[in-house]
Amino acid sequence: MRSLLVLVLVLPILAVRRQREFRPHIGRLSKSSDILSRSFSWNSIKIKPFIDLYGSKRPGSARRIEVQGPSPAQPSINKVKLGELVALKPDQHPMKGSIYYNKEDESMIIVSHFFYPSPGPDAFFWAGEDSPGCDENSIENSSYNMAPGKLASVDYFSPSQPILPAYDGLQGDLVMRLPKGKSVRDLKWICVWCREFKQNFGKVKINLP
């Protein structure tokens, strides 16, 4: 009888204590539910400017090398190979590429897979009829300033001569034309020539019958 009386007195006290201990957890749960019920907005998110791989504190301000993809397919040309460009200044102006002419139109010169990442200040394709050629002596002889997509000029000192930009070798064929009445059989050489410094960057010898 005495033990039953003890239980009757103790149980209400324990129930009150459990209720008090559980109330903080209920409060935490209610706070969590409030956070989850709030509407989300991207405008509330602040993103700090990043520092990119090149050390720039302003996104997009670092200089990067852009590589051009292959050009769209061009009409088929019956190409005959003349030779490979050999870089004569590989440290300053590395280059490589294959030079062809069009079998159906021998005034058309084609350069394929032209790799030329460090262009000279006043360099262009140059062709001539003298031998050995592509030097200062060729200036006064029969020589032709060439440029992709253009008709070659006999005016060596022309201020409007297009200067070669950098090429990564992934672009399409570069197509040039000799002056009217001239064909690849008149030529002894084709080179990349820097007019300002009178330097031959790379050359192909031509010896067609």
C-alpha positions as CSV (number, residue, x, y, z in Angstrom):
1,M,0.0,0.0,0.0
2,R,2.8,2.4,0.9
3,S,4.7,1.7,-2.4
4,L,1.5,2.4,-4.4
5,L,1.2,5.7,-2.7
6,V,4.8,6.6,-3.6
7,L,4.1,5.8,-7.3
8,V,1.0,8.0,-7.3
9,L,3.1,10.9,-6.0
10,V,6.2,10.5,-8.1
11,L,4.6,9.8,-11.6
12,P,3.1,13.3,-12.0
13,I,6.4,14.9,-11.1
14,L,8.3,12.9,-13.8
15,A,5.6,13.7,-16.4
16,V,6.1,17.4,-15.8
17,R,9.9,17.1,-16.1
18,R,9.6,15.2,-19.4
19,Q,7.3,17.9,-20.8
20,R,9.7,20.7,-19.9
21,E,12.7,18.8,-21.5
22,F,10.8,18.3,-24.8
23,R,9.7,21.9,-25.2
24,P,13.1,23.2,-26.6
25,H,13.1,20.4,-29.3
26,I,9.7,21.5,-30.3
27,G,10.9,25.0,-30.6
28,R,13.8,24.0,-32.8
29,L,11.6,22.0,-35.1
30,S,9.2,24.9,-35.5
31,K,12.1,27.2,-36.4
32,S,13.3,24.7,-39.0
33,S,9.9,24.4,-40.6
34,D,9.7,28.2,-40.8
35,I,13.0,28.3,-42.8
36,L,11.8,25.6,-45.1
37,S,8.5,27.3,-45.7
38,R,10.1,30.5,-46.9
39,S,10.1,31.2,-50.6
40,F,13.5,30.9,-52.3
41,S,14.9,33.6,-54.6
42,W,18.2,33.5,-56.6
43,N,18.4,37.3,-56.1
44,S,19.2,36.7,-52.4
45,I,22.3,34.8,-53.3
46,K,25.5,36.9,-53.6
47,I,28.4,35.4,-55.5
48,K,31.8,36.9,-55.0
49,P,34.1,37.5,-58.1
50,F,36.5,34.6,-58.6
51,I,40.2,34.6,-59.3
52,D,40.7,32.7,-62.5
53,L,43.6,30.4,-63.5
54,Y,45.5,33.3,-65.0
55,G,45.5,35.3,-61.8
56,S,43.0,37.9,-62.8
57,K,40.7,39.3,-60.1
58,R,38.1,40.3,-62.6
59,P,36.3,37.4,-64.4
60,G,37.0,37.3,-68.1
61,S,39.8,39.8,-68.0
62,A,42.7,37.3,-68.3
63,R,44.2,36.8,-71.8
64,R,43.5,33.4,-73.2
65,I,44.5,31.7,-76.4
66,E,41.5,31.1,-78.7
67,V,41.8,28.2,-81.0
68,Q,39.7,28.3,-84.1
69,G,37.8,25.2,-85.2
70,P,37.9,23.8,-88.7
71,S,36.4,25.9,-91.5
72,P,33.3,24.7,-93.4
73,A,34.1,22.3,-96.2
74,Q,35.3,24.0,-99.4
75,P,34.6,23.0,-103.0
76,S,36.8,20.1,-104.1
77,I,40.1,21.2,-105.8
78,N,42.4,18.9,-107.7
79,K,45.5,19.7,-105.7
80,V,49.1,18.9,-106.8
81,K,51.7,19.1,-104.0
82,L,54.7,21.5,-104.4
83,G,56.3,20.8,-101.1
84,E,56.4,21.5,-97.4
85,L,57.3,24.8,-95.8
86,V,60.5,24.6,-93.9
87,A,60.8,27.1,-91.0
88,L,64.1,29.1,-91.2
89,K,63.5,31.1,-88.0
90,P,61.9,28.3,-85.8
91,D,62.6,30.0,-82.5
92,Q,61.1,33.4,-83.3
93,H,58.6,32.3,-86.0
94,P,57.8,28.6,-86.1
95,M,55.7,27.4,-89.0
96,K,54.7,24.4,-91.1
97,G,52.3,23.8,-93.9
98,S,51.9,22.1,-97.3
99,I,51.8,24.1,-100.5
100,Y,49.9,22.9,-103.6
101,Y,48.6,24.3,-106.9
102,N,45.4,23.6,-108.7
103,K,45.8,21.2,-111.6
104,E,42.8,22.7,-113.4
105,D,43.9,26.3,-112.7
106,E,47.7,26.7,-112.4
107,S,47.4,30.3,-111.3
108,M,45.9,29.1,-108.0
109,I,48.2,28.4,-105.0
110,I,46.9,26.6,-102.0
111,V,48.4,26.3,-98.5
112,S,47.0,23.6,-96.3
113,H,47.3,23.2,-92.5
114,F,49.3,26.4,-92.2
115,F,50.7,26.7,-88.6
116,Y,52.1,30.1,-87.9
117,P,51.5,31.1,-84.2
118,S,54.0,34.0,-84.0
119,P,53.6,36.3,-87.0
120,G,56.1,38.9,-88.1
121,P,55.3,42.6,-88.2
122,D,55.3,42.9,-92.0
123,A,55.3,39.3,-93.3
124,F,53.3,37.8,-96.2
125,F,53.5,35.1,-98.8
126,W,55.9,36.0,-101.5
127,A,56.6,34.2,-104.8
128,G,59.2,34.8,-107.5
129,E,60.9,33.7,-110.7
130,D,64.6,34.2,-109.8
131,S,66.9,31.7,-108.2
132,P,67.8,31.0,-105.4
133,G,65.2,33.6,-104.5
134,C,63.4,35.0,-101.5
135,D,66.1,37.4,-100.5
136,E,66.8,41.1,-101.1
137,N,67.9,40.5,-104.7
138,S,64.4,39.2,-105.5
139,I,62.9,42.6,-104.8
140,E,64.0,44.0,-108.2
141,N,63.2,40.8,-110.1
142,S,59.9,39.2,-111.0
143,S,58.2,38.7,-107.6
144,Y,54.6,38.7,-106.5
145,N,53.2,39.7,-103.1
146,M,50.4,37.2,-102.3
147,A,47.6,37.1,-99.7
148,P,44.8,34.6,-98.9
149,G,41.7,35.3,-101.0
150,K,43.5,38.0,-103.1
151,L,45.0,38.4,-106.5
152,A,48.8,38.7,-106.2
153,S,50.4,42.1,-106.7
154,V,53.6,43.1,-108.5
155,D,54.0,46.2,-106.3
156,Y,56.5,45.0,-103.7
157,F,56.2,48.3,-101.7
158,S,52.4,48.5,-101.7
159,P,51.3,49.9,-98.3
160,S,48.0,48.1,-98.7
161,Q,49.6,44.6,-98.8
162,P,47.7,42.4,-96.3
163,I,50.0,41.1,-93.5
164,L,49.6,37.5,-92.3
165,P,48.0,37.0,-88.9
166,A,48.6,34.1,-86.6
167,Y,47.3,30.7,-87.8
168,D,46.8,27.6,-85.6
169,G,46.8,25.1,-88.4
170,L,43.1,24.1,-87.9
171,Q,41.7,26.6,-90.4
172,G,40.8,25.6,-93.9
173,D,43.0,25.9,-97.0
174,L,44.4,29.3,-97.8
175,V,43.8,30.0,-101.5
176,M,45.8,32.7,-103.4
177,R,46.1,33.6,-107.1
178,L,49.0,34.7,-109.2
179,P,48.7,37.8,-111.4
180,K,46.8,37.4,-114.7
181,G,48.9,35.6,-117.2
182,K,51.2,33.9,-114.7
183,S,51.1,30.3,-113.6
184,V,52.9,28.1,-111.0
185,R,55.3,27.0,-113.8
186,D,56.8,30.5,-113.9
187,L,57.8,30.3,-110.3
188,K,61.0,29.1,-108.7
189,W,60.0,29.6,-105.0
190,I,57.3,30.5,-102.5
191,C,58.1,31.8,-99.1
192,V,56.9,33.8,-96.1
193,W,58.9,37.0,-96.2
194,C,59.1,39.9,-93.7
195,R,59.5,43.1,-95.7
196,E,60.4,45.2,-92.7
197,F,63.4,43.2,-91.6
198,K,64.1,41.5,-95.0
199,Q,63.9,38.1,-93.5
200,N,62.9,34.7,-95.0
201,F,60.8,32.8,-92.4
202,G,60.2,29.7,-94.5
203,K,60.4,28.6,-98.1
204,V,59.4,26.0,-100.7
205,K,61.5,25.6,-103.9
206,I,59.6,25.0,-107.1
207,N,61.0,23.2,-110.1
208,L,58.2,22.3,-112.5
209,P,58.8,21.5,-116.2
